[in-house]
Amino acid sequence: MGIPGVDRELKKILKANMDEVGARRRAREAFKNIQLGIDHILFKTPCDGIKMEESYEKNSKGLEIFCKSWLPSASKPKAAVFYCHGYGDTCSFFFEGIARKLASSGYAVFAMDYPGFGLSEGLHCYIHSFDGLVDDVIEHYSKIKENPEFHSLPSFLFGQSMGGAVALKIHLKQPKAWDGAILVAPMCKIADDMVPPKFLTHILIGLANVLPKHKLVPNKDLAEAAFRDLKKREQVCIL
């Protein structure tokens, strides 16, 4: 079962190889109008009184980074919130409704897709160095904080799943630069019942050192683990 309105051509786009950013951007362009029709409260949050902007910016590594902002249009922001997304997420899907809610409550909200994630350039979901990824986020958000419009605002990190670990690392590297952090299910430790046996862990680490960009496809259905509600699982499975 799929989402009404998703035609055969769109399904073809969504099933394309998403390793390169061009395919990911085409998929997002084809899907963004349908996204708002998903039966989920996060996609039904009104955007009245919110100024939203999307842009692409080159970072110091020469990669084009997708970024988005949500600002209250009728008042000065109370504070600035900077989002760090999870491993299987982007800054423009589930976070959209949360960002709108925060902006409608008077906060300036900023988000970015990490290199290799979402609409940013780079090999899909490939992290050469976690510290390097953290530095990429620091670089981008530091530029925003230097803007006179936002420089004096209290600033908070908002990290979800793997983004929680990113937010904590940023805080450790810049302890005086942030007023706090919001962590939602931060992935700071793998649950003991999910950790592979030690011998398999050593094998996987060895393979990662030899073939760092090679895909290892999990056997279990991740949608089943991530979405307990059958209706939402069916919606996700079209991807």
Summary of the structure (lengths in Angstrom):
residues: 239
radius of gyration: 18.6
end to end distance: 11.5
largest distance: 58.2
contacts: 655
relative contact order: 0.13
helix: 38%
strand: 16%
